[in-house]
Amino acid sequence: MNDTHQSTPLETRDLGKRYGRGGRWALRGCTLSIPPGRVTALIGPNGAGKSTLLRLAAGLATPSHGSVAVFGADPRGSAAVVLPRIGFVAQDRPLYPRLSVAEMCEVGVRLNRGWDRAFARSRLARLGIDPGQKAGKLSGGQQAQVALVLALAKHPDLLLLDEPTASLDPHSRRAFLQVLMEASATDGTTVVLSSHSVPDLERVCDRLVILSRAQVLVSEEIEPFVASHRLLIGPRTAPSPVGQSGRDGTVVQISHTARQTVALVRTGGQGRHGGDIGPHDARWEAHPVGFEEVVLGYLAAAEPERAGEALSAERGADTRRERIAS
Amino acid sequence: MIALRLDDRSGVAAYLQIVQQVKHALRLGLLHPGDQMPTIREVVTSLAINPNTVQKAYRELELDGLIGGRPGQGTFVLRTIPGASAANLAEMRAGLDRWFARARELDLDDESIVALFTVGLRANPPPARASEDEPEPNAAQAQGTERVA
C-alpha cells in the first residue's frame, strides 16, 4: 500500500452492512474518504446508517459487503495495529456506572499503551470532576465529558463520536465542544462526529457527510459546498428554473406555490459567488443559503416525508421559505 | 487583545465573521499595528470552533498584509486599513449625521435609509487599485440577497 492510502484516516469502498440474512441494509454502497486533520460532520435521520458506519470504522461490526480501511488497514483484521490509533465514544452510556472516575482512568492505563494519565488528570480537574465519584452518579454532561477525556487521553489519530452531545444542556455542550476543538487544534486529531444539532456541527466541522436511507448523499468540504448553493425564487415555472433564472446548475430541491417556484440549486461554479451569472429573467432572485438550509434541502429531496427528523434546532429556514413563497 | 465571537445565525461563513471582526476592529481603531492576536488554539478553545476555520481566517488576514507571524512569538497586527484613520472616520461620521438628520426630516424609515445606503454603496464601488483593501469577498452573502443581474 502506498503512503497516501496509509495516511487516510478512514476510507470505505462500496461498504455495506446488513443485519441478519435477508435483513434490511443499514448501510449500502458507501464509498468515502476522510482526510487527515479534519473534523467531519455525519448527518442524517435516525436509521440512516450513521452509527453503523462509525461502528464499522471502529471495528465493532463486520462489513457485509465492500471494505473499510483505517489508516490503510482493516480495523478487524489488523486490530492490534489499528485500534490503538482509534478513539470511539458510543452513543449511550459510554462509561461503566459502578466504576469511579479514577478507576476508569486505571482501566485506560492498563488497556492502552501510552495512555496519558497526566492529561486525563489535569483535564478532569479543570472540568471540576471528582475522581472518587462513581460514573453512575455523574450528571449526563459530566459523563459525556469524562468519556471524551478518557478517549482523548489515548491521543488517538482518529476519534469517532456517535451523537456525543445529544443529551447535554447548552452549557455542557459548549464545554464538551471546547475540549474537543482544543484537542483537534493541539494534536491534529481527525474527528468524525454524528449529531442532530446542526448549529454545533456548523461550528466545529469543516467537512460534511450526509447519509440518507443507508446511502451517502454528500461527502464534501463544508465551506465551498455551502457557498455553491443558491435559493432561487421566481414566478411559477415547471419543471426547472435553471437556465431561465440565468444560473447554470443542478436543482437539489424544488417546490411550488400557486404563483411562485422556490428551488435550491447547486450552481456550476465552486467559488464564493457560486458560479457565473448569465442572461437572466429579472423576476428571479437568488438568495445565498446557510449550512442548515442546504442540509435540509438535500434531506427533504431524499426523504420528503421525514426531513424534519434529521435536525433538532431548525433556525427558520422553513419559515423563511414560507414567508417568501406566500 | 481582540475578543472574537461567532454569530450562528448570521448566515455568514465563520471564517469570514472572524476576518470581518478583525477588519472592523482595525477600522474603529480598537486594534493597532503591533498588537498581538490570540493564538489559533486560544480562539478555537474559547469559541469551540474548528481549528481549520480559524487558520483560514488568519491566512486571509495575512494575505491582506494585515497580520503576520513572528517566529516563536505569535501573530501580530502589521498595519491598519488605509483610509480608516480616526480623523477620517470622524469626518465621514459627521457628514452622515447631517444626512440622517435630513432623512428624518423627510420622514424616511429605517428600512428606506438602509436601502438607500446599500444602493449608494453599490453605485460607488472603490476605485480600482492594485490589491489595496479590496471589497469584502462575499459582500453579497453578508447582505443576504442578491439580484440575478
Interface residues (C-beta under 8 A of the other chain):
Chain A: G37 R38 V39 R174 L177 Q178 L180 M181 E182 S184 A185 T186 P199 E202 R203 V204 C205 D206 E223 V226 A227 L232 S245 G246 R247 R272 H273 I277 H280 D281 A282 W284 E285 A286 H287 P288 V289 G290 R315
Chain B: L6 D8 R9 G11 A13 A14 Y15 I40 R41 V44 T45 S46 L47 A48 I49 N50 P51 N52 T53 K56 P137 N138 A140 Q141 G144 T145 E146 R147 V148 A149
